[in-house]
Every structure is written in structure tokens, then in C-alpha cells.
Amino acid sequence: MSGTTLILNVGKKAGVKVGDTMEISRQVRVVKDPTTGKVIKAVTDKIGLATVTDVDDDSCTATFSGGGAAKVGDVAKNNP
């Protein structure tokens, strides 16, 4: 990651194409069952959007726009 440029670990093999828009989100809280301790849900906040500018088989480069900065560990998913 450099400024507004992100390198994501998904590429052509995952169906990513140049021009795709990815939603970037961050886990902010984990909800666990009080009895078993099993994770029931991971609560995330949307950080921003990234537009794919270059793709290879296993990664892609995207331009990020959002209110904050993206961090390693944030999650990218296709934004239909």
C-alpha cells in the first residue's frame, strides 16, 4: 500500500477484472456466544472503495478512496 494505491491478494483466478470496484472494510468487533465462546458474527465498518487498475493471476492493483486510510488486514470484496 502506498498513498491511495492498494495491492490486493485477489486477481484473475478469483474473477477480478480491471475496472471492478471493491468495497474495503475493517473488522471492528467480534460477537461471541456467551455460553460456548464460539464466534457468532464479525462486525465490520466500510472504510472506502477501491477501483481495480491492473490485474495479474493472483493479485491486483487498485486506487483507494475513502474517509480514512486502508490498512493491512482490511477486507476487500466485490461491490456490485
LINNORVEN-V529964 format. One line per field, one symbol per residue. phi: phi as a letter, one per 20 degrees, with the letter a starting at -180 (. if undefined). psi: psi as a letter, one per 40 degrees, with the letter a starting at -180 (. if undefined). A space follows every 10 residues. Layout:
phi: ???
psi: ???
This chain:
phi: .bmdedddec bgfenfcgnf ddedccfdad ddffeemffe bdecdfercc dfdbccfdbb dbeecafcdf cgofddbgdf
psi: hhbehihifi addeehihei hhhhihheih hihddeehhd ihhihhdaih hheihadeii hihihidaii iheihhihg.
